[in-house]
Amino acid sequence: MGCKVVLGDICSFSRGASIPRARMHDTGDYLYIHYGDLYKGFDLRIDVESPSKPIPFILRGEKVKESQCLKDQDIVYVLTSETVDDLGHAYLFNNPQNKLAVSGTETTIVRVKRRDLVIPAYLNYLMSSPCFIGELRRYVRGMKVFRVHPADVSRIEIELPHIETQRKVVSILDSIYTKQRINTQLNGYLLEYLKTYAKTLYCEYENDKNAILPRNWRWAEIAEIAGMVCRGIAPKYSDVSDEVVLGQTCVRSNLILVENGRTHAPRKKTEKWLKKYDLLINSTGVGSLGRTAQVWFEPKKLVADSHITIVRTADPRYALYLGFWAFKHEKHIESLHTGSTGQTELPRDYVKTMRLVLPDDKTLNRFNKIAVPMVELIVANQRENKRLEEIRDRLLPKLMSGEIDVSKIDLMQLNSHLA
């Protein structure tokens, strides 16, 4: 038999420790789960033994409370964000060796006190479900920075099936998660290979300005290969629209999928609808200035907001090469800003005058012959992950409510279909 419980009766809630990025290290005494890192490689879980991205460290001298230290099977919960959409992300902390770890600024540690009633992995899936997040958003406060207080979360009532049913549900959802993780890891390898390959084409000559370029190679400004360099639009958002706007927070991981945007009041036509292989550069603000991304699919009605500079090459053969060059040179792009702290901006004309080495046609064609199929595979894997996420979100309420009888599901057969 299942039961209804209030979260505060089965879990404790503790705020993370505030440690600035400057005091984080590649090695140290405590693993440190920084709020900003959660969006750049983690999804649903943080596996200490095989993290999807390196986890930074802090030193023993930092002022850390016992309540801010993470234990195996704790849930790292995001209850503060610049956007409402980012609230409610939950990450199960898998740390079987019990390595010393601290949860960071703007995170909340959710610790299960009644494991006889709920499995932490099950609760993590439940708290990540659209239904639960919808309930959570009833308690959102703030305007520029949005928050949900842990005390409000602790009042939410949930229904728990029998513990054996929870284990079966977790096994089913873990099968989907594993397939998504494989796709993500493969994409990471492919992206790193392409970045390294592109770097070998230009790095030797950029590091030595006196180097003699190969025959038919040349230095050029971006303006020479760009068919368009412009800022995005200043949108008015709407709940009903078939057009999507990409904001600065979307330019994070060098590639863009349409699902990352917000809907916008519809318009009949705009010259600034994005096209495949458009390069996007964050051009205002502090922290994200100079970050780049590229659209690797054929969008329908997708636009960038006015904080983003769009670069579209006149010759599509240069598009991917320019994209990988920009990914590597984000620090340089950031350094070109104007204005004082808090009001920094990257003028469009500065983007146009950035110089890069252009290879000859034979080298460029060889690069595209390798890069294009890899990029298409990365996009296909990302879209499959999106479909799997949608399947998981549809399954969650049916599995948790008992509408689907988990005792009749063959896990081995399910795993073979997902492999």
C-alpha positions in Angstrom: 0.0 0.0 0.0 1.2 3.5 -0.7 0.8 6.6 1.5 0.5 10.4 1.3 3.3 12.3 3.1 4.4 15.9 3.5 8.0 16.4 2.3 9.0 18.1 5.5 8.1 15.0 7.4 10.5 12.7 5.5 13.2 15.1 4.4 15.5 17.8 5.8 16.5 21.0 3.8 19.8 22.8 4.2 21.2 25.8 2.3 24.6 25.4 0.6 27.9 27.2 1.3 28.9 30.5 -0.4 32.4 30.0 -1.9 33.6 32.4 -4.7 34.9 30.9 -7.9 38.3 32.4 -7.3 38.8 30.0 -4.3 38.0 26.9 -6.2 40.8 24.6 -7.4 41.5 21.5 -9.6 42.5 19.6 -6.5 41.7 20.1 -2.8 40.1 18.7 0.3 36.4 19.0 -0.6 34.5 18.5 -3.8 32.4 21.6 -4.4 29.1 21.6 -6.3 28.9 25.1 -7.7 25.5 26.4 -8.8 26.8 27.6 -12.2 28.3 24.2 -13.1 25.0 22.3 -12.7 23.7 23.6 -16.0 26.8 22.8 -18.0 27.0 19.1 -18.0 24.9 17.5 -15.2 21.4 16.2 -15.7 19.4 14.4 -12.9 22.6 13.0 -11.3 26.0 13.9 -10.1 28.1 10.7 -10.2 31.3 11.4 -8.1 33.1 8.3 -9.4 32.4 9.2 -13.1 31.2 12.8 -13.4 30.0 14.0 -16.7 32.3 17.0 -16.2 35.1 17.7 -13.7 34.0 18.8 -10.3 36.1 21.6 -8.6 37.5 21.5 -5.1 37.8 23.8 -2.2 40.4 23.8 0.6 39.8 22.7 4.2 40.3 26.3 5.6 36.9 27.4 4.1 34.2 28.1 6.6 31.8 25.2 6.0 29.0 24.0 8.2 28.3 20.3 8.8 24.8 20.9 7.3 26.4 22.1 4.0 28.3 18.9 3.5 26.8 16.4 1.0 26.3 12.7 1.8 25.7 9.8 -0.6 22.1 9.9 -2.0 21.4 13.5 -1.0 19.6 15.6 -3.6 21.1 18.9 -4.8 18.1 21.2 -5.4 18.1 24.5 -7.3 15.6 26.9 -5.7 17.2 30.2 -6.8 17.7 31.3 -10.5 17.6 34.2 -12.9 14.7 32.5 -14.7 11.6 30.7 -13.5 12.3 27.8 -15.9 15.5 26.9 -14.2 13.9 26.6 -10.7 13.3 23.0 -9.5 16.2 21.2 -11.1 17.1 18.2 -8.9 20.4 16.3 -9.0 20.9 13.0 -7.1 24.4 13.0 -5.5 25.9 9.5 -6.0 28.9 9.3 -3.8 29.3 5.6 -2.7 32.9 6.2 -1.4 31.7 9.1 0.8 34.3 11.6 -0.5 34.1 14.9 1.3 31.8 17.2 -0.6 30.1 20.6 -0.1 27.0 21.9 -1.8 27.4 25.5 -3.1 25.8 28.9 -3.2 22.1 29.0 -4.2 21.6 25.3 -3.8 19.6 23.4 -1.2 20.5 20.0 0.1 17.5 17.7 0.4 18.2 14.7 2.6 15.8 11.8 3.0 15.3 10.9 6.7 12.7 8.1 6.1 14.3 5.7 3.7 11.7 3.1 4.8 9.1 5.3 3.0 11.0 6.7 0.0 14.1 5.8 -2.1 16.2 8.9 -2.7 16.5 8.1 -6.4 12.7 7.8 -6.7 12.2 11.2 -4.9 14.7 12.8 -7.3 12.7 11.6 -10.3 9.5 12.8 -8.6 10.9 16.2 -7.8 12.1 16.5 -11.4 8.6 15.7 -12.8 6.6 18.4 -14.6 3.7 17.9 -12.1 5.9 18.5 -9.1 7.7 21.5 -10.7 4.3 23.0 -11.5 3.3 22.7 -7.8 6.7 24.2 -6.8 6.1 27.3 -9.0 3.1 28.3 -6.9 5.7 29.4 -4.3 8.0 31.5 -6.6 9.0 34.9 -5.3 11.1 37.7 -6.7 11.3 39.6 -10.0 14.9 39.8 -11.4 16.0 36.8 -9.2 13.5 34.1 -8.6 13.4 32.0 -5.4 11.4 29.3 -3.6 11.9 29.0 0.1 12.7 25.5 1.4 10.0 26.0 4.0 7.5 26.2 1.2 8.8 23.0 -0.5 8.6 21.2 2.8 4.8 21.8 2.9 4.2 20.0 -0.5 2.3 16.8 -0.1 3.3 13.8 -2.3 1.9 10.3 -2.7 4.3 7.4 -2.4 3.8 3.8 -3.7 5.1 0.8 -1.9 8.9 0.7 -1.7 9.2 -2.3 -4.1 7.2 -0.4 -6.7 9.5 2.6 -6.2 12.5 0.3 -7.0 10.9 -0.9 -10.2 10.0 2.6 -11.3 13.6 3.8 -10.6 14.9 0.8 -12.7 12.6 1.7 -15.6 13.6 5.4 -15.5 17.3 4.6 -15.1 17.1 2.7 -18.4 16.1 5.9 -20.1 18.6 7.9 -18.2 21.5 5.6 -19.2 20.6 5.9 -22.9 20.6 9.7 -22.5 24.0 9.6 -20.7 25.5 7.5 -23.5 24.3 10.0 -26.1 25.7 12.9 -24.1 29.1 11.3 -23.6 29.4 10.5 -27.3 28.5 14.1 -28.1 31.2 15.3 -25.7 33.8 13.2 -27.5 32.7 14.3 -30.9 32.6 18.0 -30.0 36.1 17.8 -28.3 37.5 16.0 -31.4 36.1 18.7 -33.7 37.4 21.5 -31.5 40.9 19.9 -31.5 40.8 19.3 -35.3 39.8 22.9 -36.0 42.4 24.2 -33.6 45.2 22.4 -35.5 44.3 24.4 -38.7 44.7 27.9 -37.3 46.5 27.7 -33.9 50.1 27.3 -35.3 49.8 30.6 -37.2 47.9 32.6 -34.6 50.5 31.8 -32.0 53.3 33.0 -34.3 52.3 36.2 -36.1 55.5 36.1 -38.1 54.7 32.6 -39.4 54.4 32.2 -43.2 51.0 31.0 -44.2 50.7 28.0 -46.6 49.9 28.8 -50.2 46.4 30.3 -50.7 45.8 30.7 -46.9 45.2 34.2 -45.7 44.4 36.5 -42.8 40.9 38.0 -43.0 38.5 40.0 -40.9 35.1 38.5 -40.1 33.5 41.2 -42.2 35.2 39.7 -45.3 33.3 36.4 -45.0 30.2 37.6 -43.2 27.0 38.1 -45.2 25.3 39.6 -42.1 26.5 40.9 -38.7 23.6 42.3 -36.6 22.0 42.4 -33.2 18.9 40.3 -32.4 15.5 41.8 -31.6 14.0 43.3 -28.4 11.1 40.9 -28.0 7.7 41.2 -26.2 7.0 37.7 -24.8 3.7 35.9 -25.1 2.2 32.7 -23.9 0.7 31.9 -27.4 3.1 32.0 -30.3 4.8 29.8 -32.9 8.0 31.9 -32.8 10.8 31.2 -30.2 13.4 33.7 -28.8 16.8 32.7 -27.6 18.2 34.7 -24.7 21.7 35.1 -23.3 21.2 32.1 -21.0 20.7 29.9 -24.0 24.3 30.6 -25.2 26.0 28.2 -22.9 27.3 25.1 -24.5 28.4 26.1 -28.1 25.3 24.5 -29.7 21.7 25.5 -29.8 18.4 23.6 -30.0 15.1 25.3 -30.5 13.6 23.9 -27.2 15.9 26.3 -25.2 14.0 29.5 -26.1 11.0 31.4 -24.9 7.9 32.1 -27.0 7.5 35.5 -28.5 4.6 37.6 -29.7 4.2 36.4 -33.3 5.1 38.5 -36.3 4.5 37.9 -40.0 8.1 38.2 -41.1 11.6 39.2 -39.9 14.9 39.2 -41.6 16.4 38.2 -38.3 14.9 34.8 -38.1 17.9 32.5 -37.5 19.3 30.1 -40.1 21.4 26.9 -39.8 25.0 27.6 -38.8 24.4 31.2 -37.7 26.9 32.1 -35.0 25.6 33.8 -31.9 27.8 35.9 -29.5 26.6 37.3 -26.2 27.4 41.0 -26.5 26.3 42.6 -23.3 26.5 42.0 -19.5 29.1 40.7 -17.1 30.0 37.0 -16.9 28.4 35.8 -20.1 29.9 38.4 -22.4 31.8 36.8 -25.3 30.1 33.4 -24.9 29.3 31.9 -28.2 27.0 29.3 -29.7 26.0 28.1 -33.2 22.7 26.9 -34.5 23.3 23.4 -35.8 19.8 22.6 -37.2 17.4 24.2 -39.7 15.1 26.4 -37.5 11.6 27.5 -38.6 10.8 30.7 -36.6 13.7 31.2 -34.2 15.1 34.6 -33.3 17.8 35.9 -30.9 17.2 38.7 -28.5 18.9 42.1 -28.6 21.8 41.1 -26.3 23.1 38.7 -28.9 25.1 39.5 -32.1 24.3 37.2 -35.1 27.1 36.4 -37.6 26.0 34.7 -40.8 28.7 33.8 -43.4 28.1 34.7 -47.0 29.8 31.4 -48.1 28.3 28.5 -46.0 31.6 26.6 -46.3 33.1 29.0 -43.8 30.3 28.6 -41.3 31.5 25.7 -39.2 35.1 26.7 -39.3 34.1 30.2 -38.0 32.0 28.6 -35.3 34.8 26.4 -33.9 37.2 29.3 -34.2 34.8 31.4 -32.1 34.4 28.7 -29.5 38.1 28.7 -28.9 38.4 32.5 -28.8 35.7 33.4 -26.3 38.2 34.9 -23.9 39.6 37.1 -26.7 36.1 38.1 -27.8 35.2 39.1 -24.2 38.4 41.2 -23.9 37.2 43.5 -26.8 34.3 45.0 -24.8 33.7 48.6 -24.1 32.1 50.3 -21.0 32.6 50.1 -17.3 31.9 47.2 -15.0 28.2 46.3 -15.0 27.6 48.1 -18.3 30.0 46.2 -20.7 29.1 45.8 -24.3 30.7 44.2 -27.4 30.0 46.6 -30.4 29.0 45.0 -33.7 31.8 46.8 -35.5 34.3 45.1 -33.1 33.0 41.7 -34.1 33.4 42.6 -37.8 37.1 43.5 -37.4 38.2 40.4 -35.6 40.9 38.6 -37.6 41.3 34.9 -38.2 43.3 32.6 -40.5 41.4 31.2 -43.4 42.6 28.0 -45.0 42.6 27.2 -48.7 39.6 25.6 -50.4 41.1 22.1 -50.3 41.7 22.2 -46.5 38.4 23.9 -45.9 36.5 21.2 -47.9 38.3 18.4 -46.1 37.4 20.0 -42.7 33.7 20.2 -43.7 33.7 16.6 -45.0 34.6 15.5 -41.5 32.8 18.1 -39.4 29.4 18.1 -41.1 28.5 14.4 -40.5 29.7 14.7 -36.9 27.7 17.8 -36.3 24.6 16.1 -37.7 25.1 13.1 -35.4 25.5 15.4 -32.4 22.2 17.1 -33.3 20.5 13.7 -33.8 21.7 12.5 -30.4 20.5 15.7 -28.7 17.1 15.4 -30.3 16.8 11.7 -29.2 17.6 12.8 -25.7 14.9 15.4 -25.9 12.4 12.7 -27.1 13.5 10.4 -24.3 13.0 13.2 -21.8 9.5 13.7 -23.1 8.8 10.0 -22.8 10.1 10.0 -19.3 7.9 13.0 -18.3 4.8 11.2 -19.8 5.7 7.9 -18.0 6.4 9.5 -14.6 2.8 10.2 -13.5 1.5 7.0 -14.9 4.2 4.9 -13.2 3.9 6.8 -9.9 0.1 6.7 -9.8 0.0 2.9 -10.6 -1.9 3.6 -13.9 0.9 1.4 -15.5 1.4 -1.9 -13.7 5.2 -2.0 -13.3 5.1 -5.7 -12.3 4.3 -6.5 -15.9 7.2 -4.6 -17.5 10.1 -6.7 -18.7 13.2 -4.6 -17.8 15.6 -6.7 -19.9 13.4 -6.2 -22.9 13.1 -2.5 -22.2 16.9 -2.1 -21.9 17.4 -4.0 -25.2 15.1 -1.5 -27.0 16.9 1.5 -25.6 20.4 0.1 -26.3 
